[in-house]
Amino acid sequence: MHGHEAELLTTTLLMLSAIGCGLILKFVRQPPLVGYIMAGLFIGPSGLGLIDYSAEISSLAELGIILLLFIIGMELSVKAFLSVVRPALIATMAQIMCSIFLAFLVSFYFAWSAPQILLVGFILTLSSTAVALMVLDSLGLLRAHVGQLTVGVLVAQDIAVVPMLVFAGAGAGVLAEWPLLVARIGLAVTVLGGLLFWIARTARLRLPYGQALENNVELSVLLGLGLCFMAASLTGFMGLSPVFGAFCAGLAVSHTNLRKPILDATHPLQSLLIVIFFVSIGLLVDLSYVVAHWGMILAVTVAVLCLKTILGGLLLYVGGEPIGRALVSSLITPQIGEFSFVLTTTGVASGIFISQEADFLLAVIAASLFVSPIWSNVLHYLVVRSKIHLLGEQKKLSNAPG
């Protein structure tokens, strides 16, 4: 242990600040993950300067995202997803195109290059899986049809993250290497399509030692992490995103009798790493830049939330969903998601973005997560009002003569 006092102190500060800010947000009935971002701002380089964004924190945050996709894969009901796959895919693909078009219009002001326009469009498209699932669960809508629809849209976005990450990591000359990019995307679609077809057409596999794993948390954690990281490493070496491999591994495990013990054992570890991920977001945001450009950041954030809410509802409606259900789903997913941070930092590392562009994007993404609870409150109000309205209509019908 000698010589690691600094790392222990850093970990202690990170955890205590996350607990404190998370409890404050919980007390005012807001998502604790917003408090985790606040904790990063508070103790980060632009706050008190107690912790810097280090390689160790970056690695832990990346592991949290990988485990998040692994667990989403295990929790996904393929049958439920296939029931909403048409509107989910229509909404996701159309939103990608609309976001790219919006980025193209804005590029006349910022003088963005073609790779920057595409990557900004990708960043604006994605919603926060963690926030949306938390909102759905708090409103009791996770198992309802609107919850399945929203999860379907989120899963479609998570699948789309794979080619987006491949694009972001290819660098400023990505468009000159489009055949390789198309080949990687085709490979990812083929692998995922084959996996979904196998799950839909075969019975759940009963693997040996399932009973033994249910009674041994340590073995369940080791097996779950081993499968997750092995798949992530494999797809990483194939030129695809590691999160794609983790998601596919979770899907495969969900179709076996090992799903429950592995899911129960790995969920707490994933929750811890996700906390580190959101704290790392706060560490990356430059508060001095936010203070200097707060007006533009706020205006862009509100515009993005409004446009994503309206556009998401319209696209789901065009995809065949009732307007009320489409609106509720779009109100859950207007914020910019956690993978947008990954795309932004990857774009900086590959040379697509410079630091000033990244500062602006990171600030807008973080601000959208801060403001999104307001949208959640609006959703809660609409849900309660709609229930009251429906009960009133039912009462009128029951009291009507004949």
N, C-alpha and C positions, 0 to 999 in steps of 0.2 A: 504493500500500500504506500510505501514511502516514495515521495516524489510526485504523487498524483493529487496533492492537496488542492491545487488550482482547479483541476477538472471536477473534483468533488464539490468545491465551493460554487463553481459555475452551475453544476447540476442542481445544487440546493437552491440557489437563487432563482433558477428557471422554474423549478417546481413550486416554490413558495409563492412567487409572483403569479404563476398560473392559477394556483389555488385561490389566492386572495382576490384577483380580478374575476375569476370564474364565479366565486361565491357572491361578489357584488352584483354581477349581471344576473345571476340566478335569483337574487333577492328582489331585483326590480323586474322579474319575470321576462328576462331576455335570454337568448341562447348563450350558454357559457362560452362557446367558442369565440364569440366576439370579445369576451374578456381575455381570452388567451392571446388574441392579437394585441389588445391593449397592454397586456403584460410585456410582450415583446417590445412595443413602443416605449414603455416605461423604463425598462432596464437596458434597452439597446443602445447602439452608438449615438443615435440622435436624441436619446432621453438622458438617463443618468450615466450612461456609458459604462455600465457594470459588466456587460457581456457583448462580445462581438459575434458576428455571423461567421462561425468557424466551419472547417471541413467536417468535423465530427458532428456538429448540429445538422449540417446539410445532409450527411449520410443517414442520420437517424430520421430526419424528416422524409427523405426518399423512401426509407424502409416503411414508414407509416403509410405512405401513399400506396406502396406495393401491397402491403397487408390489407389496406382498405379495399382494393380491387379484388383481392383473394376472397375476402369475406363477402363482398357483394356478389361474386360468382357463386359462392356456396348458398347464399340466401335467396338467389334469384329462382323464381318458379318459371321454368321454361314454358310450361303450358299457359301460365298467365301472361308471360311476355309475348308469346305467339298470338294470343288473343287480341293484343293491342299493338302488334308490330307494325301494321299498316299506317295508322295515324302517327305513331311514334317516329317511324322512319321518314314519312312525308314531312312532319314538322321539323325534324332535325336537319334533313337535307335542305329544305327550303330556308331554314333559319341560317344555315351556313352561307348559302348564296346571298341572302339579304344582308347578312353581317359583312360579307366581303364587299358588297355593293356600297354599303354605308361607309366602310373604311376607304373605299375608292373615292367617294365624294369628299370625305374629310382630308384625303391625301393632297388635294389641291392647296389646302392651307398649310399642311405640315411638310409638303414636298417629299412624301414617302416613295420609296422604290417599290417595284412589283412584289418582291418577297416580303417586304414590310407590310404592304396592303393585305396580302393573303394571311400573314401570321396575325395581324391585328383582327382580321375577320374571324379567324379561328378562336382567338382569345375572347372576343365578345360573345361568341356562340355558346360557350360552355357555361353551365350552371353548377352550383355547389351541391354535390350529392349529399355531403354531410349535413348541410343546413336543411335541405329539402326533406330528407328522411326524418330529421328531428322535428320539423314542423308537422309533417304528416302524422308522426307518432303522437305528438302532443294534442292534435285535434282528433285523434281516433280514426283517421282516414287511411291508415296504411294498408288495411285489408279491403277497403272499399274499392269500387271500380275506378274512382278518380285517383285513388292511391296507386292502383296497378297501372293506370295510364301514365301518371307522373313518373313512376319508377321505370316504365317502358321508355319514356323520353330520356331519362337520365342514363339508362343502360345504352341506348342508341348513341348518346353523346360520348359515353365512356368508350364505346367501340370506335367511334370516330376519332378519339384521342390518339389512337395508334398511328394512323397516317399523319396526323398533325405533329406528333412528336418526331416522327421520321423526317418530316419537312423541316421542323425547327432546328433539328440537329445537323442538317445537311449544309448549312451555311448560306452566305449571300449568293453563291453560285448554284443554288439548288435547281433553278429552272433549266439550267444547262444540262442537268443530269436527270431529266424527267423520265427516261425509260427505266432507270434503276428504281426511281420512286414509285412508278406505276407497278413494277414487278413486286416490290415489297408490299404495297397495298393489296395487290392481287393475292399474294401468299397469305396475308393476314385474313382476308375475307374467306379464302378457301378453307383455312384451318378452322376458323370460327364456324363457318357454315357446316362443315363436316361434323364438328363437335355437337352443334345444336341438332343436326339431323340424327346423330347417334343417340342422343338423349331422348329425343321425341319418339324414336322408333323402338327402343329397347327397354326392358324392365330394369329396375334398380338392381345394381350389382351387390351381392353379398360377399364381401371380402373376408378372409380369415382374420382372427384376432380382434374383431370388432368389439366383442364383449370385454376383452382384456383392456382395450383402450378406454372404454367407458369408466372403468374403475381405476385408471391411472392417468392423472392430469399431466405428469411429466412426459410420458410417452406420447400423449396426444399433442402436446405443444411441439415436441421435437418432430413428430411426423408431419404435422401441419406446416411448420416452418420449413422443413426439408423439402416438401413437395412444392411449396410456394416459391422458395428461392431457387430451386432447381429449374422450374419452369421459367421463372423470370430471367435466370442466367442464360438459358437456352435461347429464348427469343431475343435476348440482347445480343448474343453472338450471331444470330441470324440476321441482324440488322433491323430488327423490329424493336418495339419498346418493351422493357422489362415488365411494365404494368400489364401489357397484353398477355404475357405468359402467366402472370399471377391470376388474372381474370379467368383464363382458360383452365388453369389448374383448379380454381375454385368451382367452376362449372363441372369439371370431371368428378371432383370429390362429392359434389352435391348429389350425384347420381349413384352413390354408394351408401352402404350402411355405416361408413365412417364419418358421415357428414356431421351428426350431432356432437359426438365427443370432440372432434377437431374444432368445430365452430365454437363450442362452449369454452374450450381451453385457450384458443387464440384471440378471442374477442377482447379480453382485458388488456393484453399486450398491444393489440392494434389501437385501442382507445388511448393508451399512454403515448404511443408514437404519434398519433394524430394530434394530441395536445402539443407535442414538441413541434410538429409541422406548423400549426397555427401560430405558436410563439415565434417561430422562425420567420413567418410572414411579417410580424411586427418588427423584428430585427432588421429586415430588409428595407422597410419604408423609411425614407429620409424626411424627418419632421420639418427640417428647415425648408425643404423644397415644398412641402405641403403648405406651410405658413405663407410662403412667397406666392403660391399659385392656388390658394384655397378656392377662389371664386370659380376659376375654370374647372378645377377638379370637382367641385360640388355640382356645377351646371352639367358637366358631362356625365357624372354619376346618376343624377336624377333623370337625365335624358335617356340613358341606357336602360335604367329600371322601367321607365314608362314605355319605351319602345319595345323592350323584350316582353313586357306584360301584354301589350296590345298585339304585337306580332305573334307571340306564342298562342294566344287565345284564337286569333283568326286562323292560323295554320292548322290547329287542331280541329277547328270547326270545319275548315275546308276538307280535312282528312276524314270527316264523317262523325265527329263527336258533337253532342248537344252543346249549345253555346254556353249554358251554365257550367257544365262540367269542364269545358275547355277553358273558361275564365278562371275557375278555381285552380286548375292545374297550372295555368300560366302565372297566377299570383304566387304560387309556391316556388317558382323557379326563375325569378327575374334577375337575381344576383349573378355576378360573374364568379365562376367556380375556382376551386382549389387547383385544378389542373391548369388554369390560366396562369397561375404563378409559375408553375413548372415550365409552361411554354415560354413565358417571358424570360426567365433565367436561362433557359436553354437557348433562346434566340440571342441573348447577350453573349453567351459563351461561344456560339457559332459565328458571331459577327453580323447577324442580321440587324440587331438593335445596338445603339450606343447607350451609354449610361443614362443620359438625360431622358431619352425616350422610355427607357425602362423605369426610371423614377416616376414618370407620369403614369404609365400603365399600372405599376404596382400600387400607386396611391389611389387610382380609380377603382382597382379591384378590391383593395382593402376597404375603401369607402362604401362600395356596394354591399359588402358583407355587414358593415356597420348599420347601414340604412335598411337592409332587407327585413329586420324585425318589424318595421313599420308596415311593410307589405303583409307580413304574417298577421299582425293585429287586424288589418283590414280584412284579410281572409277569414279570420275567426269571427269577426262581426258579420260578414256576409253569410257564413255557414250557419251561425245562430239565427240570423234573420230569416234565412231561407227555410230552416226547420220550423220556425214559428209560423211562417206563411203557409207552409205545407200542412201543418197541423190545423191551422185555421180553415183552410180549404176543405180538409177532410171533415171537420166538424160541421161546416156548412152543408156539405153533401149528405152527411148522415142525418142532419135535421131537416133536409129538404123533403117535401111531401111526395109520396108515391115513389 
